[in-house]
Amino acid sequence: MKILLIHPQNYLQRHSTGIYGRNLRYAPLTMPTLKALIPFDLKFETQIVDEMIEDLDFNIKADLVGITAITGTAGRAYEIADHFRKKGIPVILGGIHPTLQTNESLMHADTVVKGYAERTWPQLLYDFKARKLQKVYEDKEPFDASLIISPDRSKIHSKDYMGSCTVEMSRGCSNKCDFCISHQFHHSYICRKIEDVIHEIKNMKSKIIFFLDPNLIGNREHTKEFLSELSKLKKWWVGCASLDIADDPELLSLAAKSGCKGLLMGFESLRQSALISSGKIKNIGKTYSNVVDLLHEHGISVQACFVFGFDTDDKSVFEEASEYIINAKFDLPQISIYTPFPGTPVFEKMVKDNRIITRNWSLYNGQNVVFKPMQMSVKELEIGTDLVRKNSYSWKALSGRLFTKPIWIKPLVFMSYLNFRYYQYRITKAGLEYNV
């Protein structure tokens, strides 16, 4: 029997329609992990398709199709699922969106897997072989982090992804930002066994490791112990961390000594009112330039993420942010639009207040306006954010960043800047070309 496992992609990231080049890609681990979880005695043949790097052949032969979906890829996942079900092939949907929108997902699938699949996926496959698939599989027992195993990386190649050596040290995030869907899926912050992660990294030939964790420092003591062990491997790594890493000198020092070369960090807004209203508690009172300077002193580059469209934002936020970002010394900016994802309390509140303007899930990618802003029009939010994008990736902004510490990483920053500039400048055009 053959299982086809599919990572669908949003129009912005898809191989045939998207604007994501190799230098912006990180290898996803969901399907390689599911492949590794297949019980050996079932002897299933498995094929994985990631639409970020290849087009899906809709004529592929398979006995079972598994598809993972976040909200931004749900529409594409449903399109793929409907196609294979019409051919009489059972389809399984899993991931964040099917977990939080189970009834909707069941309209396009034979089965939905809710939450983590470490225990339910093997049971599902045994049930499939016995021809007794259930409609919903959900592991309601307390999750044991020791169940997390290394993914099957046999089909992940560096020619396809800039970040081919991706790893998870933890799952979830200790922060509770109202716009983030992570804590709706991950109800607690889960730390893997340190020896398991170290063993996994040891087996990677690459010098640089890419952590996919939403927040590597959600459990500081665990992270410190992990970084102490990681430093022995003499690797370089990049990942995501909240700004409060700057509050812990020991943690920051360990990050640098263990090979940290870059962190993606959620600055989100310059305005305290936005941080307070969205629950971005750990940013409140922070002077961003001080955080950047401190990380640079430790040889760590910073990608700063900003979000526009908070209920406290008015039209003046765009000019204010543009001026700040152009002159700031962090290495790369990332610009997004506030997105109320289904399954979050903010989405339900906006539905109640009649502020959701579309349920076209492909637009829920952080780059489109899907709700009525509080203090400006939809068009003003679109135009204002696009202005910030272009200013943030202007040559003027780049020239101010190339001669700040750490100097040694600036060639990589320059190349990344060019790729993000291309992406950010084409976001609006890509949407028009794809008719969204």
Phi, psi and omega in degrees: 000148182241133175251130175255119181250126189237129166264098175288158180229148174296159182303332181287329184257347187293144185304317187273339185238347192272180182234023179265109175278175182305323186286359175247002187263139172237136184292122176286153185247355185301305184288321173300329177288317177298323177298318181292337182274354181292123180303134185300325184290345178281335175052043177281141168281141184228136173233132179249133176236122173252113184293351175289333185242351179204156177279143177281128174275109183287356178259008178302138176275133179203155176262339180209138180240129175244133183228132175258149184211133161263176184299317182295342179249003185298318180300317178294320178299318179294320178300314180294316181299315180299321180298310184287329177292326177297336178271004177084015181263124179298142182236134176249130175247138177212179181108185186297311185295310176300329178295318184268343179232060189294314182297317177300315182296327180293345175288346183236004185219157174281329184213144173241133173259119181262133175074206182293147187247006184302325178260326187281327183297311176301319179296319178302317182293322175296319179295321178298315179297327180274003180060043178221048178300137174269163179288320184225135173242127179215126178273107184263000178280155175305134186281136179255115184300338180291347178286340181288123182245167178290137178290162174276105185265016187297336182250013176262121186234144182295337179292341183262331186228136170295318175259082181272334180262077182263145185218152169248126171261335182211171173228141178092185181213140181281347177276160182231052180295138189291338182268356184263135182269351186304312184282355171279332179268314178263102187284346176215164178273119186251128178253129176286160174298131185300317182296328178293316181292318179298317178298319180297316181291323178304325184278359179267131183282336184294147176287329185248137182245143180243112178275132181266359182302136176300328179205107185291344186248029180295334173231096191300317183294320177297316181297319179299316179296318180296314182296327177299319178286321181297325182301335181289341183274347178059039177264167166254153178208158173228157181187196180243141177208151176283162188294341182288000171300331180289345180275352186237092183304322180295314180297315180296320178296318178295321178300313181295315182293332181277357175109014179294125180244350180191143177229134169270127188227138180275091173287319174070300184208153174277346188260126180300325181299323179290319180296318180293314184294332183264356179081019178277065191298319187287352176268341187297129179085356180281140169265107189303321181297326178293320178297314180298313180301318182295316179294320178298323177299334179266008178078022183250124177279160187231126168256116186260123182263132178236144182236139179236141180118010174301153180300337179273353181282136169241184187294339182288347184294332186288314178294320179299312182292319180302313181298318181294312185294321179301321186264352182288158185257006174292166193274322179218137171263157171224127188247129180224163175254136178309128183230115177278097184285140176300138184104348177261152178302325181293327177294313181299321179293320180292325175298313180300323181271007179059043182252350177282125185255350178203147170244025171284098189298338180295341179274351181272063185236012179080006182233006180227154177270120183242010182214168177274115177296159184280321190237019175199173178275167176302314182297320180295324177291319178298309183294318181297317179293321178296324177297317179296318178306309185292321177293321183294329181250029176283162178294329177298316180295320180296316184300329179282345184262339188287343185243028174252158177290151354280123186297324187299335184268358187297327174302320178292320177300317181299314180294318178296320179300315180298318181292316178292325177299314178301315182295310184295323181289337185257001183302309182296316180297321180299320178297320178293319180295326181269001176063049176245000000 
